[in-house]
Amino acid sequence: MRMARRTLGAAAIALAALAPLGATGAFAQDKGRIYYLVPTLLDEFQTESVNVITDSFRQVGYETVSLDAQNRTDLQLNQFDDVIRLKPKAIVLAAVDFDSVVPGIQKARDAGIPVLVFDRQITSTPVDFTSVAGTVQIGEIAAEQIQGLLQARHGSVKGKVLQILGDPGDSYTLDIQKGFEAKMKAFPDVRIITQAALQWEATNAGNIASDQLLTNPDIDLIFVHAAHLAVPVAGILEAKGKKPGDVMLVSSNGAPVGLDLIRKGWEQVEVEQPLYAQAVALAMFIDKIVAKEKLAPGTYDVLGLKAELTEEKWGPNLKIPGAAITKANVDDPRFWGNLKPPSTPVQPVK
């Protein structure tokens, strides 16, 4: 336990030293401090979330300190204990594990500290606000795009699609699958083969693609549930002598590697997970959350996206839709995979 706390201290010092770099500028910081508990800093989605959350809260008057849990549930729970003693204005949480982190959430809320959930939805205990992507909608958008691609290839919506999920224990991939398959039911001439890349391991996705292309050489399109899974799939296609576009490729989440594959022609569509809007939404609502004011359900404009706030059993839940990225719009700076944070000022909800 002591070693875990010493690791926490090092992480806190390192990230607290970085936070002021993103918190300087023309905006005053007189409303207090917010802690952002990050699951890991090993991927670009998480590192970019730190940058945008820090900047967004800065604009509305809060300082942000981010703590890296290094993908360890025990460390994230220790971070909860330490942060609660510091009595911040709020805690933003992206959980390492949905269930194991619940005691930390409950302790914070019992201490009067609001907990805002970012990206990784938690439905088993009350929280003060949730900002997530519309994952079912991501699957629906992917289905619509895939229908168009198959129509263009065959003259009608038919063919064979290999769907590669992420880890089947993750609700993110299951929701995408739900939305995708519901939208595809109207097209019985499309055969969908589904397999899961356990632990979201890219090598598992590559192996699935390799095996399936041997047994189903007539696959028209491969749909993977994250851009990093598309990288080994594209490598397998190239190794099998395929040219870009011979087997079409669609992915979701909008990471830089996915956008690069679009530019190279290997990938046709990337359905973005709206990281920037999810982060900005936290800052839009923070004043009302800190003041413990009721949030009105309805539609809110978040960076030009129509986000829907509903009151769920776990609390106010803001769901933000994604968007389809193609070769025609791949360089648009609004997509987080281009790593150009939004310049639109945060507009707090009144």
MIMIZA-903638 format. One record per residue (C-alpha): x, y, z; residue number from 0; residue in one letter. Coordinates in steps of 0.05 Angstrom, whole numbers. Example, Ala and Ser with C-alpha at 12.3 -4.5 7.8 and 13.67 -1.06 7.14 Angstrom:
# residues 2
{x = 246 y = -90 z = 156 resi = 0 resn = a}
{x = 273 y = -21 z = 143 resi = 1 resn = s}
# end
This chain:
# residues 350
{x = 0 y = 0 z = 0 resi = 0 resn = m}
{x = 56 y = 48 z = 17 resi = 1 resn = r}
{x = 90 y = 34 z = -49 resi = 2 resn = m}
{x = 25 y = 48 z = -86 resi = 3 resn = a}
{x = 18 y = 115 z = -50 resi = 4 resn = r}
{x = 90 y = 133 z = -66 resi = 5 resn = r}
{x = 75 y = 119 z = -139 resi = 6 resn = t}
{x = 13 y = 163 z = -134 resi = 7 resn = l}
{x = 55 y = 219 z = -105 resi = 8 resn = g}
{x = 104 y = 216 z = -162 resi = 9 resn = a}
{x = 49 y = 216 z = -213 resi = 10 resn = a}
{x = 14 y = 274 z = -179 resi = 11 resn = a}
{x = 77 y = 316 z = -176 resi = 12 resn = i}
{x = 94 y = 303 z = -249 resi = 13 resn = a}
{x = 25 y = 318 z = -275 resi = 14 resn = l}
{x = 12 y = 376 z = -229 resi = 15 resn = a}
{x = 76 y = 406 z = -256 resi = 16 resn = a}
{x = 49 y = 399 z = -326 resi = 17 resn = l}
{x = -21 y = 425 z = -311 resi = 18 resn = a}
{x = -2 y = 498 z = -303 resi = 19 resn = p}
{x = 29 y = 498 z = -372 resi = 20 resn = l}
{x = -40 y = 489 z = -400 resi = 21 resn = g}
{x = -72 y = 534 z = -348 resi = 22 resn = a}
{x = -37 y = 600 z = -362 resi = 23 resn = t}
{x = -66 y = 655 z = -404 resi = 24 resn = g}
{x = -119 y = 708 z = -401 resi = 25 resn = a}
{x = -170 y = 668 z = -360 resi = 26 resn = f}
{x = -172 y = 676 z = -285 resi = 27 resn = a}
{x = -168 y = 615 z = -241 resi = 28 resn = q}
{x = -206 y = 636 z = -179 resi = 29 resn = d}
{x = -259 y = 582 z = -173 resi = 30 resn = k}
{x = -216 y = 527 z = -145 resi = 31 resn = g}
{x = -183 y = 462 z = -166 resi = 32 resn = r}
{x = -211 y = 402 z = -203 resi = 33 resn = i}
{x = -176 y = 334 z = -205 resi = 34 resn = y}
{x = -179 y = 292 z = -267 resi = 35 resn = y}
{x = -167 y = 218 z = -254 resi = 36 resn = l}
{x = -140 y = 189 z = -320 resi = 37 resn = v}
{x = -139 y = 114 z = -331 resi = 38 resn = p}
{x = -74 y = 115 z = -371 resi = 39 resn = t}
{x = -30 y = 161 z = -411 resi = 40 resn = l}
{x = -8 y = 108 z = -460 resi = 41 resn = l}
{x = -53 y = 128 z = -518 resi = 42 resn = d}
{x = -68 y = 192 z = -555 resi = 43 resn = e}
{x = -141 y = 195 z = -535 resi = 44 resn = f}
{x = -122 y = 200 z = -462 resi = 45 resn = q}
{x = -65 y = 249 z = -470 resi = 46 resn = t}
{x = -108 y = 294 z = -514 resi = 47 resn = e}
{x = -164 y = 290 z = -464 resi = 48 resn = s}
{x = -118 y = 318 z = -410 resi = 49 resn = v}
{x = -99 y = 377 z = -454 resi = 50 resn = n}
{x = -171 y = 395 z = -474 resi = 51 resn = v}
{x = -202 y = 384 z = -405 resi = 52 resn = i}
{x = -147 y = 427 z = -373 resi = 53 resn = t}
{x = -157 y = 482 z = -424 resi = 54 resn = d}
{x = -233 y = 480 z = -422 resi = 55 resn = s}
{x = -236 y = 485 z = -346 resi = 56 resn = f}
{x = -184 y = 541 z = -348 resi = 57 resn = r}
{x = -230 y = 581 z = -392 resi = 58 resn = q}
{x = -286 y = 579 z = -341 resi = 59 resn = v}
{x = -241 y = 593 z = -282 resi = 60 resn = g}
{x = -217 y = 527 z = -253 resi = 61 resn = y}
{x = -147 y = 497 z = -246 resi = 62 resn = e}
{x = -141 y = 424 z = -266 resi = 63 resn = t}
{x = -92 y = 372 z = -239 resi = 64 resn = v}
{x = -90 y = 305 z = -275 resi = 65 resn = s}
{x = -69 y = 240 z = -242 resi = 66 resn = l}
{x = -49 y = 178 z = -282 resi = 67 resn = d}
{x = -74 y = 112 z = -255 resi = 68 resn = a}
{x = -27 y = 73 z = -301 resi = 69 resn = q}
{x = -85 y = 25 z = -316 resi = 70 resn = n}
{x = -86 y = 2 z = -243 resi = 71 resn = r}
{x = -152 y = 0 z = -205 resi = 72 resn = t}
{x = -116 y = -1 z = -137 resi = 73 resn = d}
{x = -78 y = 62 z = -155 resi = 74 resn = l}
{x = -140 y = 98 z = -179 resi = 75 resn = q}
{x = -176 y = 82 z = -114 resi = 76 resn = l}
{x = -116 y = 108 z = -75 resi = 77 resn = n}
{x = -119 y = 171 z = -116 resi = 78 resn = q}
{x = -192 y = 179 z = -96 resi = 79 resn = f}
{x = -173 y = 175 z = -23 resi = 80 resn = d}
{x = -117 y = 226 z = -30 resi = 81 resn = d}
{x = -157 y = 275 z = -72 resi = 82 resn = v}
{x = -218 y = 273 z = -25 resi = 83 resn = i}
{x = -173 y = 297 z = 32 resi = 84 resn = r}
{x = -154 y = 357 z = -12 resi = 85 resn = l}
{x = -227 y = 378 z = -18 resi = 86 resn = k}
{x = -228 y = 398 z = -91 resi = 87 resn = p}
{x = -288 y = 431 z = -125 resi = 88 resn = k}
{x = -300 y = 368 z = -166 resi = 89 resn = a}
{x = -269 y = 303 z = -191 resi = 90 resn = i}
{x = -270 y = 283 z = -264 resi = 91 resn = v}
{x = -264 y = 207 z = -273 resi = 92 resn = l}
{x = -246 y = 163 z = -331 resi = 93 resn = a}
{x = -248 y = 96 z = -297 resi = 94 resn = a}
{x = -196 y = 40 z = -303 resi = 95 resn = v}
{x = -251 y = -9 z = -284 resi = 96 resn = d}
{x = -326 y = 7 z = -282 resi = 97 resn = f}
{x = -343 y = -34 z = -220 resi = 98 resn = d}
{x = -280 y = -31 z = -177 resi = 99 resn = s}
{x = -280 y = 45 z = -176 resi = 100 resn = v}
{x = -350 y = 51 z = -147 resi = 101 resn = v}
{x = -327 y = 56 z = -73 resi = 102 resn = p}
{x = -284 y = 116 z = -92 resi = 103 resn = g}
{x = -342 y = 151 z = -125 resi = 104 resn = i}
{x = -387 y = 139 z = -65 resi = 105 resn = q}
{x = -334 y = 165 z = -16 resi = 106 resn = k}
{x = -324 y = 228 z = -57 resi = 107 resn = a}
{x = -399 y = 243 z = -62 resi = 108 resn = r}
{x = -408 y = 227 z = 13 resi = 109 resn = d}
{x = -355 y = 281 z = 25 resi = 110 resn = a}
{x = -396 y = 330 z = -16 resi = 111 resn = g}
{x = -349 y = 328 z = -76 resi = 112 resn = i}
{x = -384 y = 322 z = -144 resi = 113 resn = p}
{x = -360 y = 267 z = -190 resi = 114 resn = v}
{x = -364 y = 277 z = -265 resi = 115 resn = l}
{x = -354 y = 216 z = -308 resi = 116 resn = v}
{x = -318 y = 225 z = -374 resi = 117 resn = f}
{x = -320 y = 176 z = -432 resi = 118 resn = d}
{x = -324 y = 111 z = -394 resi = 119 resn = r}
{x = -396 y = 107 z = -372 resi = 120 resn = q}
{x = -413 y = 81 z = -302 resi = 121 resn = i}
{x = -486 y = 63 z = -290 resi = 122 resn = t}
{x = -482 y = 22 z = -225 resi = 123 resn = s}
{x = -479 y = 81 z = -177 resi = 124 resn = t}
{x = -502 y = 154 z = -177 resi = 125 resn = p}
{x = -455 y = 206 z = -204 resi = 126 resn = v}
{x = -465 y = 281 z = -215 resi = 127 resn = d}
{x = -455 y = 284 z = -290 resi = 128 resn = f}
{x = -434 y = 239 z = -347 resi = 129 resn = t}
{x = -406 y = 261 z = -414 resi = 130 resn = s}
{x = -401 y = 204 z = -464 resi = 131 resn = v}
{x = -403 y = 190 z = -538 resi = 132 resn = a}
{x = -466 y = 162 z = -568 resi = 133 resn = g}
{x = -436 y = 94 z = -579 resi = 134 resn = t}
{x = -500 y = 62 z = -607 resi = 135 resn = v}
{x = -503 y = 120 z = -655 resi = 136 resn = q}
{x = -431 y = 108 z = -676 resi = 137 resn = i}
{x = -452 y = 38 z = -697 resi = 138 resn = g}
{x = -512 y = 66 z = -734 resi = 139 resn = e}
{x = -469 y = 117 z = -771 resi = 140 resn = i}
{x = -420 y = 62 z = -789 resi = 141 resn = a}
{x = -477 y = 20 z = -816 resi = 142 resn = a}
{x = -503 y = 77 z = -860 resi = 143 resn = e}
{x = -433 y = 89 z = -888 resi = 144 resn = q}
{x = -422 y = 15 z = -901 resi = 145 resn = i}
{x = -489 y = 10 z = -936 resi = 146 resn = q}
{x = -466 y = 65 z = -983 resi = 147 resn = g}
{x = -399 y = 32 z = -996 resi = 148 resn = l}
{x = -432 y = -35 z = -1012 resi = 149 resn = l}
{x = -484 y = -1 z = -1056 resi = 150 resn = q}
{x = -428 y = 33 z = -1096 resi = 151 resn = a}
{x = -391 y = -33 z = -1105 resi = 152 resn = r}
{x = -448 y = -80 z = -1122 resi = 153 resn = h}
{x = -505 y = -35 z = -1145 resi = 154 resn = g}
{x = -545 y = -56 z = -1084 resi = 155 resn = s}
{x = -532 y = -66 z = -1010 resi = 156 resn = v}
{x = -504 y = -136 z = -1010 resi = 157 resn = k}
{x = -438 y = -172 z = -997 resi = 158 resn = g}
{x = -397 y = -199 z = -940 resi = 159 resn = k}
{x = -373 y = -158 z = -880 resi = 160 resn = v}
{x = -324 y = -179 z = -826 resi = 161 resn = l}
{x = -338 y = -142 z = -761 resi = 162 resn = q}
{x = -281 y = -142 z = -711 resi = 163 resn = i}
{x = -303 y = -120 z = -641 resi = 164 resn = l}
{x = -259 y = -97 z = -585 resi = 165 resn = g}
{x = -261 y = -134 z = -520 resi = 166 resn = d}
{x = -330 y = -165 z = -509 resi = 167 resn = p}
{x = -329 y = -143 z = -436 resi = 168 resn = g}
{x = -329 y = -70 z = -456 resi = 169 resn = d}
{x = -397 y = -36 z = -464 resi = 170 resn = s}
{x = -366 y = 12 z = -515 resi = 171 resn = y}
{x = -357 y = -42 z = -567 resi = 172 resn = t}
{x = -422 y = -78 z = -550 resi = 173 resn = l}
{x = -461 y = -13 z = -560 resi = 174 resn = d}
{x = -428 y = -1 z = -627 resi = 175 resn = i}
{x = -445 y = -73 z = -647 resi = 176 resn = q}
{x = -517 y = -62 z = -625 resi = 177 resn = k}
{x = -526 y = 1 z = -666 resi = 178 resn = g}
{x = -491 y = -28 z = -727 resi = 179 resn = f}
{x = -528 y = -94 z = -730 resi = 180 resn = e}
{x = -596 y = -61 z = -717 resi = 181 resn = a}
{x = -586 y = -16 z = -777 resi = 182 resn = k}
{x = -562 y = -74 z = -820 resi = 183 resn = m}
{x = -622 y = -119 z = -807 resi = 184 resn = k}
{x = -660 y = -87 z = -865 resi = 185 resn = a}
{x = -608 y = -115 z = -913 resi = 186 resn = f}
{x = -610 y = -191 z = -911 resi = 187 resn = p}
{x = -564 y = -197 z = -971 resi = 188 resn = d}
{x = -506 y = -173 z = -927 resi = 189 resn = v}
{x = -473 y = -229 z = -889 resi = 190 resn = r}
{x = -438 y = -204 z = -826 resi = 191 resn = i}
{x = -383 y = -246 z = -794 resi = 192 resn = i}
{x = -367 y = -222 z = -723 resi = 193 resn = t}
{x = -306 y = -237 z = -680 resi = 194 resn = q}
{x = -276 y = -202 z = -620 resi = 195 resn = a}
{x = -204 y = -177 z = -611 resi = 196 resn = a}
{x = -196 y = -196 z = -538 resi = 197 resn = l}
{x = -167 y = -142 z = -493 resi = 198 resn = q}
{x = -170 y = -94 z = -553 resi = 199 resn = w}
{x = -104 y = -124 z = -575 resi = 200 resn = e}
{x = -84 y = -101 z = -645 resi = 201 resn = a}
{x = -48 y = -167 z = -659 resi = 202 resn = t}
{x = -113 y = -204 z = -645 resi = 203 resn = n}
{x = -149 y = -162 z = -697 resi = 204 resn = a}
{x = -94 y = -177 z = -748 resi = 205 resn = g}
{x = -99 y = -251 z = -735 resi = 206 resn = n}
{x = -174 y = -250 z = -742 resi = 207 resn = i}
{x = -169 y = -214 z = -809 resi = 208 resn = a}
{x = -116 y = -262 z = -834 resi = 209 resn = s}
{x = -155 y = -324 z = -815 resi = 210 resn = d}
{x = -221 y = -298 z = -843 resi = 211 resn = q}
{x = -191 y = -277 z = -909 resi = 212 resn = l}
{x = -167 y = -348 z = -918 resi = 213 resn = l}
{x = -235 y = -379 z = -906 resi = 214 resn = t}
{x = -275 y = -322 z = -936 resi = 215 resn = n}
{x = -233 y = -292 z = -992 resi = 216 resn = p}
{x = -295 y = -255 z = -1018 resi = 217 resn = d}
{x = -300 y = -208 z = -958 resi = 218 resn = i}
{x = -318 y = -140 z = -985 resi = 219 resn = d}
{x = -307 y = -98 z = -923 resi = 220 resn = l}
{x = -277 y = -102 z = -854 resi = 221 resn = i}
{x = -307 y = -61 z = -798 resi = 222 resn = f}
{x = -263 y = -53 z = -736 resi = 223 resn = v}
{x = -286 y = -18 z = -672 resi = 224 resn = h}
{x = -223 y = 23 z = -661 resi = 225 resn = a}
{x = -172 y = 55 z = -706 resi = 226 resn = a}
{x = -112 y = 21 z = -675 resi = 227 resn = h}
{x = -144 y = -46 z = -695 resi = 228 resn = l}
{x = -146 y = -22 z = -767 resi = 229 resn = a}
{x = -70 y = -15 z = -771 resi = 230 resn = v}
{x = -53 y = -90 z = -768 resi = 231 resn = p}
{x = -113 y = -105 z = -813 resi = 232 resn = v}
{x = -86 y = -58 z = -866 resi = 233 resn = a}
{x = -18 y = -92 z = -858 resi = 234 resn = g}
{x = -50 y = -161 z = -869 resi = 235 resn = i}
{x = -86 y = -136 z = -932 resi = 236 resn = l}
{x = -21 y = -109 z = -960 resi = 237 resn = e}
{x = 17 y = -173 z = -943 resi = 238 resn = a}
{x = -36 y = -213 z = -981 resi = 239 resn = k}
{x = -23 y = -170 z = -1043 resi = 240 resn = g}
{x = -85 y = -128 z = -1037 resi = 241 resn = k}
{x = -85 y = -56 z = -1060 resi = 242 resn = k}
{x = -119 y = 0 z = -1021 resi = 243 resn = p}
{x = -193 y = -7 z = -1030 resi = 244 resn = g}
{x = -194 y = -78 z = -1055 resi = 245 resn = d}
{x = -222 y = -98 z = -987 resi = 246 resn = v}
{x = -255 y = -36 z = -958 resi = 247 resn = m}
{x = -240 y = -16 z = -886 resi = 248 resn = l}
{x = -283 y = 23 z = -837 resi = 249 resn = v}
{x = -265 y = 40 z = -765 resi = 250 resn = s}
{x = -289 y = 80 z = -706 resi = 251 resn = s}
{x = -261 y = 128 z = -653 resi = 252 resn = n}
{x = -224 y = 177 z = -699 resi = 253 resn = g}
{x = -152 y = 168 z = -675 resi = 254 resn = a}
{x = -94 y = 197 z = -716 resi = 255 resn = p}
{x = -75 y = 128 z = -743 resi = 256 resn = v}
{x = -145 y = 120 z = -772 resi = 257 resn = g}
{x = -141 y = 187 z = -807 resi = 258 resn = l}
{x = -73 y = 169 z = -835 resi = 259 resn = d}
{x = -102 y = 104 z = -863 resi = 260 resn = l}
{x = -157 y = 145 z = -898 resi = 261 resn = i}
{x = -104 y = 190 z = -929 resi = 262 resn = r}
{x = -66 y = 129 z = -954 resi = 263 resn = k}
{x = -129 y = 98 z = -983 resi = 264 resn = g}
{x = -131 y = 36 z = -940 resi = 265 resn = w}
{x = -190 y = 60 z = -899 resi = 266 resn = e}
{x = -253 y = 90 z = -929 resi = 267 resn = q}
{x = -290 y = 115 z = -867 resi = 268 resn = v}
{x = -272 y = 131 z = -795 resi = 269 resn = e}
{x = -331 y = 145 z = -748 resi = 270 resn = v}
{x = -305 y = 193 z = -696 resi = 271 resn = e}
{x = -315 y = 188 z = -622 resi = 272 resn = q}
{x = -324 y = 263 z = -606 resi = 273 resn = p}
{x = -268 y = 272 z = -555 resi = 274 resn = l}
{x = -266 y = 348 z = -559 resi = 275 resn = y}
{x = -341 y = 356 z = -549 resi = 276 resn = a}
{x = -342 y = 306 z = -492 resi = 277 resn = q}
{x = -287 y = 346 z = -457 resi = 278 resn = a}
{x = -316 y = 415 z = -470 resi = 279 resn = v}
{x = -384 y = 392 z = -444 resi = 280 resn = a}
{x = -354 y = 381 z = -375 resi = 281 resn = l}
{x = -333 y = 454 z = -371 resi = 282 resn = a}
{x = -400 y = 478 z = -399 resi = 283 resn = m}
{x = -438 y = 448 z = -340 resi = 284 resn = f}
{x = -386 y = 452 z = -284 resi = 285 resn = i}
{x = -411 y = 516 z = -251 resi = 286 resn = d}
{x = -481 y = 488 z = -244 resi = 287 resn = k}
{x = -455 y = 422 z = -219 resi = 288 resn = i}
{x = -410 y = 454 z = -166 resi = 289 resn = v}
{x = -468 y = 497 z = -144 resi = 290 resn = a}
{x = -510 y = 434 z = -140 resi = 291 resn = k}
{x = -563 y = 463 z = -187 resi = 292 resn = e}
{x = -609 y = 417 z = -225 resi = 293 resn = k}
{x = -591 y = 406 z = -298 resi = 294 resn = l}
{x = -647 y = 414 z = -347 resi = 295 resn = a}
{x = -656 y = 355 z = -395 resi = 296 resn = p}
{x = -657 y = 372 z = -469 resi = 297 resn = g}
{x = -614 y = 385 z = -529 resi = 298 resn = t}
{x = -549 y = 426 z = -522 resi = 299 resn = y}
{x = -502 y = 451 z = -575 resi = 300 resn = d}
{x = -431 y = 426 z = -560 resi = 301 resn = v}
{x = -381 y = 448 z = -612 resi = 302 resn = l}
{x = -435 y = 446 z = -665 resi = 303 resn = g}
{x = -459 y = 376 z = -645 resi = 304 resn = l}
{x = -530 y = 365 z = -619 resi = 305 resn = k}
{x = -519 y = 331 z = -552 resi = 306 resn = a}
{x = -577 y = 302 z = -513 resi = 307 resn = e}
{x = -580 y = 310 z = -437 resi = 308 resn = l}
{x = -625 y = 260 z = -402 resi = 309 resn = t}
{x = -638 y = 243 z = -329 resi = 310 resn = e}
{x = -619 y = 171 z = -318 resi = 311 resn = e}
{x = -620 y = 128 z = -255 resi = 312 resn = k}
{x = -546 y = 143 z = -246 resi = 313 resn = w}
{x = -555 y = 218 z = -257 resi = 314 resn = g}
{x = -552 y = 270 z = -313 resi = 315 resn = p}
{x = -525 y = 237 z = -376 resi = 316 resn = n}
{x = -501 y = 277 z = -437 resi = 317 resn = l}
{x = -495 y = 235 z = -500 resi = 318 resn = k}
{x = -457 y = 266 z = -558 resi = 319 resn = i}
{x = -461 y = 240 z = -630 resi = 320 resn = p}
{x = -400 y = 223 z = -672 resi = 321 resn = g}
{x = -389 y = 240 z = -745 resi = 322 resn = a}
{x = -364 y = 204 z = -807 resi = 323 resn = a}
{x = -294 y = 221 z = -831 resi = 324 resn = i}
{x = -277 y = 207 z = -904 resi = 325 resn = t}
{x = -223 y = 228 z = -953 resi = 326 resn = k}
{x = -266 y = 289 z = -969 resi = 327 resn = a}
{x = -263 y = 318 z = -898 resi = 328 resn = n}
{x = -205 y = 282 z = -865 resi = 329 resn = v}
{x = -165 y = 346 z = -854 resi = 330 resn = d}
{x = -221 y = 383 z = -818 resi = 331 resn = d}
{x = -191 y = 409 z = -752 resi = 332 resn = p}
{x = -255 y = 393 z = -714 resi = 333 resn = r}
{x = -236 y = 319 z = -714 resi = 334 resn = f}
{x = -193 y = 303 z = -654 resi = 335 resn = w}
{x = -148 y = 257 z = -694 resi = 336 resn = g}
{x = -117 y = 318 z = -726 resi = 337 resn = n}
{x = -95 y = 340 z = -656 resi = 338 resn = l}
{x = -118 y = 412 z = -664 resi = 339 resn = k}
{x = -157 y = 430 z = -601 resi = 340 resn = p}
{x = -219 y = 473 z = -611 resi = 341 resn = p}
{x = -211 y = 548 z = -613 resi = 342 resn = s}
{x = -285 y = 561 z = -599 resi = 343 resn = t}
{x = -292 y = 591 z = -529 resi = 344 resn = p}
{x = -328 y = 549 z = -477 resi = 345 resn = v}
{x = -399 y = 575 z = -466 resi = 346 resn = q}
{x = -422 y = 557 z = -395 resi = 347 resn = p}
{x = -494 y = 534 z = -389 resi = 348 resn = v}
{x = -536 y = 586 z = -352 resi = 349 resn = k}
# end
